[in-house]
Amino acid sequence: QVQFVESGGDLVQSGGSLRLSCTASGFTFSSYAMSWFRQPPGKERELVAGISSLGSRTTYSDSVKGRFTVSRDDARNMVYLQINSLKPEDTARYYCNAGFATAILRPWGQGTQVIVSL
């Protein structure tokens, strides 16, 4: 069955960096685009970044463009999100899912919590 396991979240100071990881299983990972989403406290889940199945295309939300980088390792069934220059407004639970700028598989994973302090 489909499973997403996110990790790497932490409490960091503003301006810091983190690398989030997502291990996927239960589907042919290399055939799917992958995306990262986040859900800030009290808000709806939103798209952060997406990467195509071959890694040749990426997309980012305007709020993270230039600070976040999405990448993938098909040999390990993993997708990564490098987050630099963290801001307090990046505080959220981060999730991955299959799809390019959309989430097409269920269930969602537990996510990984990122908290950015001033």
C-alpha positions as a Markdown table, in Angstrom:
| # | Residue | x | y | z |
|---|---|---|---|---|
| 1 | Gln | 0.0 | 0.0 | 0.0 |
| 2 | Val | 1.0 | 3.6 | -0.5 |
| 3 | Gln | 3.1 | 5.1 | 2.3 |
| 4 | Phe | 4.9 | 8.4 | 2.7 |
| 5 | Val | 7.4 | 8.9 | 5.6 |
| 6 | Glu | 8.6 | 12.4 | 6.0 |
| 7 | Ser | 11.6 | 13.3 | 8.3 |
| 8 | Gly | 14.1 | 16.1 | 9.0 |
| 9 | Gly | 11.9 | 18.7 | 10.6 |
| 10 | Asp | 13.2 | 20.6 | 13.6 |
| 11 | Leu | 13.1 | 23.8 | 15.6 |
| 12 | Val | 15.5 | 26.2 | 14.0 |
| 13 | Gln | 16.3 | 29.9 | 14.2 |
| 14 | Ser | 15.3 | 32.4 | 11.5 |
| 15 | Gly | 17.9 | 32.3 | 8.7 |
| 16 | Gly | 18.8 | 28.7 | 9.3 |
| 17 | Ser | 18.6 | 25.7 | 7.0 |
| 18 | Leu | 17.0 | 22.2 | 7.0 |
| 19 | Arg | 16.9 | 19.3 | 4.7 |
| 20 | Leu | 13.6 | 17.4 | 4.7 |
| 21 | Ser | 13.4 | 13.8 | 3.4 |
| 22 | Cys | 10.5 | 11.7 | 2.2 |
| 23 | Thr | 10.6 | 8.0 | 1.7 |
| 24 | Ala | 7.8 | 6.6 | -0.5 |
| 25 | Ser | 6.7 | 3.1 | -1.0 |
| 26 | Gly | 3.8 | 1.1 | -2.5 |
| 27 | Phe | 3.9 | 2.5 | -6.0 |
| 28 | Thr | 6.5 | 2.8 | -8.8 |
| 29 | Phe | 8.3 | 5.8 | -7.5 |
| 30 | Ser | 10.3 | 6.6 | -10.6 |
| 31 | Ser | 7.2 | 6.9 | -12.7 |
| 32 | Tyr | 5.6 | 9.6 | -10.7 |
| 33 | Ala | 6.3 | 13.3 | -10.2 |
| 34 | Met | 6.6 | 14.2 | -6.5 |
| 35 | Ser | 5.6 | 17.3 | -4.6 |
| 36 | Trp | 6.0 | 18.8 | -1.2 |
| 37 | Phe | 3.2 | 20.5 | 0.7 |
| 38 | Arg | 3.0 | 22.3 | 4.0 |
| 39 | Gln | 0.2 | 23.1 | 6.5 |
| 40 | Pro | 0.8 | 26.1 | 8.7 |
| 41 | Pro | -0.9 | 26.2 | 12.0 |
| 42 | Gly | -4.6 | 26.9 | 11.6 |
| 43 | Lys | -4.4 | 27.1 | 7.8 |
| 44 | Glu | -5.0 | 24.9 | 4.8 |
| 45 | Arg | -2.4 | 22.6 | 3.3 |
| 46 | Glu | -0.6 | 24.4 | 0.4 |
| 47 | Leu | 1.8 | 23.4 | -2.4 |
| 48 | Val | 5.5 | 24.2 | -1.8 |
| 49 | Ala | 7.4 | 22.5 | -4.6 |
| 50 | Gly | 7.1 | 19.8 | -7.2 |
| 51 | Ile | 9.6 | 17.8 | -9.3 |
| 52 | Ser | 8.8 | 15.8 | -12.5 |
| 53 | Ser | 9.3 | 12.1 | -12.8 |
| 54 | Leu | 12.8 | 12.5 | -14.4 |
| 55 | Gly | 13.7 | 15.4 | -12.3 |
| 56 | Ser | 14.0 | 17.7 | -15.3 |
| 57 | Arg | 11.2 | 20.1 | -14.3 |
| 58 | Thr | 10.6 | 21.7 | -10.9 |
| 59 | Thr | 8.1 | 24.2 | -9.7 |
| 60 | Tyr | 7.9 | 26.3 | -6.5 |
| 61 | Ser | 5.4 | 28.5 | -4.8 |
| 62 | Asp | 6.2 | 32.2 | -5.0 |
| 63 | Ser | 6.8 | 32.3 | -1.2 |
| 64 | Val | 9.6 | 29.8 | -1.3 |
| 65 | Lys | 11.2 | 30.4 | -4.7 |
| 66 | Gly | 14.9 | 31.0 | -4.4 |
| 67 | Arg | 15.1 | 29.5 | -0.9 |
| 68 | Phe | 13.8 | 26.0 | -1.3 |
| 69 | Thr | 15.2 | 23.3 | -3.6 |
| 70 | Val | 13.4 | 20.0 | -4.4 |
| 71 | Ser | 15.4 | 16.9 | -5.6 |
| 72 | Arg | 14.8 | 13.2 | -5.9 |
| 73 | Asp | 16.8 | 9.9 | -5.7 |
| 74 | Asp | 14.9 | 7.3 | -7.6 |
| 75 | Ala | 17.3 | 4.5 | -6.5 |
| 76 | Arg | 16.2 | 5.1 | -2.9 |
| 77 | Asn | 12.6 | 6.1 | -3.6 |
| 78 | Met | 13.2 | 9.4 | -1.8 |
| 79 | Val | 12.5 | 13.0 | -2.4 |
| 80 | Tyr | 14.2 | 15.9 | -0.6 |
| 81 | Leu | 13.5 | 19.5 | 0.2 |
| 82 | Gln | 16.4 | 21.7 | 1.0 |
| 83 | Ile | 15.2 | 24.7 | 2.9 |
| 84 | Asn | 17.5 | 27.8 | 3.3 |
| 85 | Ser | 17.0 | 31.2 | 4.8 |
| 86 | Leu | 14.1 | 30.0 | 6.9 |
| 87 | Lys | 11.5 | 32.5 | 8.0 |
| 88 | Pro | 9.0 | 32.3 | 10.8 |
| 89 | Glu | 6.3 | 32.1 | 8.2 |
| 90 | Asp | 7.8 | 28.8 | 7.0 |
| 91 | Thr | 6.6 | 27.2 | 10.3 |
| 92 | Ala | 4.3 | 24.3 | 9.2 |
| 93 | Arg | 4.0 | 20.6 | 9.0 |
| 94 | Tyr | 5.6 | 19.4 | 5.7 |
| 95 | Tyr | 4.2 | 16.5 | 3.6 |
| 96 | Cys | 5.2 | 14.8 | 0.4 |
| 97 | Asn | 2.9 | 13.2 | -2.1 |
| 98 | Ala | 3.0 | 11.9 | -5.7 |
| 99 | Gly | 2.0 | 14.3 | -8.5 |
| 100 | Phe | 3.4 | 17.4 | -10.1 |
| 101 | Ala | 2.0 | 20.4 | -8.1 |
| 102 | Thr | -0.8 | 18.2 | -7.0 |
| 103 | Ala | -1.4 | 15.2 | -4.6 |
| 104 | Ile | -2.8 | 12.2 | -6.3 |
| 105 | Leu | -2.2 | 9.3 | -3.8 |
| 106 | Arg | -3.6 | 8.5 | -0.4 |
| 107 | Pro | -3.1 | 8.3 | 2.5 |
| 108 | Trp | -1.0 | 11.2 | 3.4 |
| 109 | Gly | 2.0 | 10.6 | 5.7 |
| 110 | Gln | 2.4 | 12.0 | 9.2 |
| 111 | Gly | 4.4 | 14.9 | 7.9 |
| 112 | Thr | 7.4 | 16.5 | 9.6 |
| 113 | Gln | 7.2 | 19.6 | 11.7 |
| 114 | Val | 9.3 | 22.7 | 11.0 |
| 115 | Ile | 9.3 | 25.5 | 13.6 |
| 116 | Val | 11.2 | 28.6 | 12.9 |
| 117 | Ser | 11.9 | 31.0 | 15.8 |
| 118 | Leu | 12.8 | 34.6 | 15.5 |
